[in-house]
């Protein structure tokens, strides 16, 4: 039973964590209609970090960093703020549906980086099917441009986001050898708090009241609370737990859930346009990623 739970729990954590992340595009899109990305992120990570300190103050969680190699944590601390910066502006200049689909391309970059840095080389099938998500993105861009919901700047930002997510997954896998999911989550939230609070204050010339003003707006604070509890804390803890028990390639296989949840949220709740060409592009991306990240038949039988 313990062995079965040991295999099942990481899968359930990866499913829930990626699903929460997928719906984060919906929550962010709603809040961005009322405020700027810098202020949204400053509020989001300020609340998230305060909530994360509750178990520390109660003695339920401890941070043990002494004697450990801090380079993986530093990598996470740098990558995470960049991911959310690119993601927030990418959503602003496209929409939640397109941004979620673009994130599905991240596993291709993660596998390429794993080959270069970790020497985990892809198979011929992985190389062949890596082209399919790229074609799917092109179809999505053309369809989105014709509908007036995708801009070239938004596409570039989301592509850069995919590259940084690839680095984040490598650092997360590396850091899982010495640091607990809570320690890694604490590190990235603290980093985001410092970076985005500074950026928000800079954007309003140091006016603290301007940063705090959206807290009285229900269309900001309700999505922010969802982002804090489900995404910043919940998703990070779950994904960090799963990352310590799965390879980079296998963990990447669950990224399609981000696309499915963000697409569902954008179309159903935000009434974002979605054409037949968009559906085709989404299908190409998801199928290509599934082929790239699924285990080889030969390895299953070994």
Helices and strands as residue ranges (DSSP letters): H 2-32, H 37-57, H 71-92, H 96-103, H 106-113, I 114-118, H 124-147, H 152-175, H 181-203, H 208-212, G 213-216, H 218-226, I 227-235, H 236-243, H 248-252, G 253-255, H 256-268, H 276-293, H 297-301
